[in-house]
């Protein structure tokens, strides 16, 4: 058993993913052991989330379910952080909705109880972006990485990153303008 564990630990990300897709579910344990501390630390540092258990569990569950969608196994870490970020967004949005509903129930005639807009519209616009653009915006602004750091992590030229970010901002402006002026 120890030899099997050592052999699995020596697997590259690409090999572990290939084994998982080939039906060897136990190879996903390698991915979890390797990346769970990274995801936890990222959540604590970038999002100041200290009770990370549910978010980490949901992240790896979604990763397992969507493993066949991972096109570049060598970018597994960035892919997992992207999933974790989406789980954080959904968690925050759900908590905001619950708080808003609670507030509206306790103060039904409160002037601000009409519609929780603003942040929600931005999140919707961000989620509507094509995945490569959304990932770059999330990494740049929500993870606090510089364009150079994003380029390094995504293994892209910095010019490509800045051009794609520029396009993403334009798409966001258009979507937000449309949602404000239907």
C-alpha positions in Angstrom: 0.0 0.0 0.0 2.8 2.4 0.9 4.5 1.7 -2.5 1.2 2.5 -4.3 0.9 5.8 -2.3 4.5 6.7 -3.2 3.9 5.9 -6.9 0.7 8.0 -6.9 2.5 10.9 -5.2 5.1 10.8 -8.0 2.4 11.3 -10.6 2.5 14.5 -12.6 -0.8 16.4 -12.8 -1.2 15.2 -16.4 -0.7 11.6 -15.4 -3.1 11.9 -12.4 -5.8 13.4 -14.6 -5.3 10.8 -17.4 -5.7 8.0 -14.8 -8.8 9.6 -13.4 -10.3 9.9 -16.8 -9.3 6.3 -17.5 -11.4 5.2 -14.6 -8.9 5.2 -11.7 -10.8 7.4 -9.3 -8.1 6.9 -6.6 -5.7 9.0 -8.7 -7.9 12.0 -7.8 -6.6 11.7 -4.2 -3.2 12.8 -5.5 -4.8 16.0 -6.9 -6.6 16.6 -3.6 -3.5 16.0 -1.5 -1.4 18.2 -3.8 -3.8 21.1 -4.2 -6.1 21.2 -1.2 -3.5 23.2 0.9 -3.0 25.6 -2.0 -6.7 26.2 -2.4 -7.2 26.7 1.4 -4.3 29.1 1.6 -5.5 31.1 -1.4 -9.0 31.4 0.1 -7.6 32.5 3.4 -5.2 35.0 1.9 -7.2 36.5 -1.0 -10.7 36.2 0.3 -10.1 36.2 4.0 -12.3 33.1 4.4 -11.2 31.1 7.4 -14.0 28.5 7.5 -13.0 27.0 4.1 -14.2 23.4 4.5 -17.4 23.7 2.5 -15.8 25.8 -0.2 -12.8 23.5 -0.6 -15.1 20.4 -0.7 -17.4 22.0 -3.3 -14.3 23.1 -5.4 -12.9 19.5 -5.6 -16.4 18.0 -6.1 -16.9 20.3 -9.1 -13.4 19.6 -10.3 -14.1 15.9 -10.2 -17.4 16.3 -12.1 -15.8 18.6 -14.7 -12.5 16.8 -15.1 -13.1 16.0 -18.7 -13.5 19.7 -19.4 -9.9 20.4 -18.3 -8.1 21.0 -21.6 -4.6 21.7 -20.2 -3.8 19.5 -17.2 -0.5 21.4 -16.7 -2.7 24.4 -15.6 -4.6 22.3 -13.1 -3.8 24.7 -10.2 -5.1 27.8 -12.0 -8.2 25.8 -13.0 -8.9 24.7 -9.4 -8.5 28.3 -8.2 -10.9 29.5 -10.8 -13.5 26.9 -9.6 -12.8 28.0 -6.0 -13.4 31.6 -7.0 -16.7 30.8 -8.6 -17.8 28.9 -5.5 -16.8 31.9 -3.4 -18.9 34.2 -5.7 -21.9 31.9 -5.4 -21.5 31.6 -1.7 -21.2 35.4 -1.2 -24.2 36.0 -3.5 -26.3 33.4 -1.7 -25.4 35.0 1.7 -26.2 38.4 0.3 -29.6 37.2 -0.9 -30.4 35.6 2.4 -29.4 38.7 4.3 -31.5 40.9 1.9 -34.5 38.6 2.3 -34.1 38.7 6.1 -33.7 42.4 6.1 -36.8 42.8 3.8 -38.8 40.6 6.1 -37.9 42.6 9.2 -38.3 46.0 7.4 -40.9 45.5 4.6 -41.3 49.2 3.9 -37.6 50.1 4.0 -36.8 52.4 1.0 -33.7 50.3 0.0 -35.6 47.0 -0.1 -36.7 47.3 -3.8 -33.9 45.6 -5.6 -30.4 44.5 -4.6 -28.6 45.7 -7.7 -25.0 47.0 -8.3 -22.8 44.1 -7.1 -25.2 41.5 -8.3 -25.3 43.1 -11.8 -21.5 43.2 -11.9 -21.4 39.5 -10.9 -23.9 38.6 -13.6 -22.0 40.5 -16.2 -18.8 38.8 -15.2 -20.4 35.4 -15.3 -21.7 36.0 -18.8 -18.2 36.6 -20.1 -16.6 33.8 -22.1 -14.5 31.6 -19.8 -11.0 32.8 -20.9 -11.9 36.4 -20.4 -13.7 35.7 -17.1 -10.7 33.8 -15.8 -8.3 36.6 -16.6 -10.5 39.2 -14.9 -10.9 37.1 -11.8 -7.2 36.4 -11.6 -6.2 40.1 -12.2 -8.7 41.9 -10.0 -10.3 39.4 -7.6 -7.1 37.5 -6.9 -4.9 40.7 -7.0 -2.4 39.4 -9.5 -0.5 41.8 -11.7 -0.8 41.3 -15.5 2.7 39.9 -15.5 1.8 37.3 -12.8 -1.4 36.4 -14.7 0.7 36.0 -17.9 3.2 33.8 -16.0 0.5 31.6 -14.4 -1.5 31.2 -17.6 1.7 30.8 -19.7 0.6 33.5 -22.1 2.5 36.5 -23.4 1.8 39.6 -21.4 0.5 41.4 -24.5 -2.1 38.8 -25.0 -3.2 39.1 -21.4 -3.5 42.9 -21.6 -5.4 42.7 -24.9 -7.8 40.1 -23.6 -8.3 42.1 -20.4 -9.1 45.2 -22.5 -11.7 43.1 -24.5 -13.1 41.8 -21.3 -13.5 45.3 -19.9 -15.3 46.4 -23.1 -17.7 43.4 -22.9 -18.4 44.2 -19.2 -19.1 47.8 -20.0 -21.5 46.8 -22.7 -23.3 44.2 -20.5 -23.6 46.6 -17.6 -24.8 49.5 -19.8 -27.4 47.1 -21.2 -28.5 45.9 -17.8 -28.8 49.6 -16.6 -30.7 50.8 -19.7 -32.8 47.8 -20.9 
